[in-house]
Amino acid sequence: MRLSPIYEQKLAEVKQEGIQEGIQVERRNLIENLLRVRFGSLNAELRVITEALLTLSPQEFTPLLLQLSREELLERFL
């Protein structure tokens, strides 16, 4: 059975969206875990900067999370 080209295209789009959503979830988990390890817990301020950090690539946000203090992170991203 052959699927219509439109259906195949839509299926590919939905699959790609799912992949991108999965990548975002994993990045969020990585950022939140690094923040917890460094600072013990995630307060409201750290949760807010998570959103800003998600706009960066892992190569960009990893050194920031490992090197900057809580205050420096908040100053930079709030």
C-alpha positions in Angstrom: 0.0 0.0 0.0 1.4 3.4 -1.0 0.7 6.5 1.1 -0.2 9.7 -0.5 2.7 12.2 -0.9 0.9 14.8 1.3 0.4 12.2 4.0 4.0 11.1 3.9 5.1 14.7 4.1 2.9 15.4 7.0 4.1 12.3 8.8 7.8 13.4 8.2 7.0 16.8 9.6 5.3 15.4 12.8 8.3 13.0 13.3 10.7 15.9 13.0 8.7 18.0 15.4 8.8 15.1 17.9 12.6 14.8 17.6 13.0 18.5 18.2 10.7 18.4 21.2 12.7 15.5 22.6 16.0 17.4 22.1 14.5 20.4 24.0 13.4 18.1 26.9 16.8 16.6 27.2 18.6 20.0 27.1 16.2 21.3 29.8 17.0 18.2 31.9 20.7 18.7 31.5 20.6 22.4 32.4 18.4 21.7 35.4 20.6 18.8 36.6 23.7 20.9 36.3 22.1 23.8 38.2 21.0 21.3 41.0 24.4 19.8 41.3 26.1 23.2 41.5 23.6 25.1 43.7 21.6 22.3 45.5 18.2 23.2 44.3 16.3 25.1 41.7 14.5 28.2 43.0 12.2 30.4 40.9 15.1 32.6 39.6 17.1 29.6 38.4 14.0 28.1 36.7 13.6 31.4 34.8 17.2 31.5 33.5 16.7 27.9 32.3 14.5 29.3 29.5 17.3 31.7 28.5 19.9 29.0 28.6 17.8 26.8 26.3 18.3 29.3 23.5 22.1 28.5 23.6 23.8 25.4 22.2 25.2 22.9 24.7 28.7 24.0 23.8 27.7 27.5 24.9 25.7 26.8 28.0 27.8 24.1 29.5 30.9 26.2 30.3 28.6 29.0 31.7 26.9 26.6 34.0 30.2 25.1 35.2 32.1 28.3 35.7 29.8 31.1 36.6 28.5 31.7 40.1 24.8 31.8 40.9 24.9 35.5 41.1 26.8 35.8 37.8 24.3 33.5 36.1 21.3 35.5 37.4 23.0 38.8 36.5 23.7 37.6 32.9 20.3 36.0 32.2 17.7 38.0 34.2 
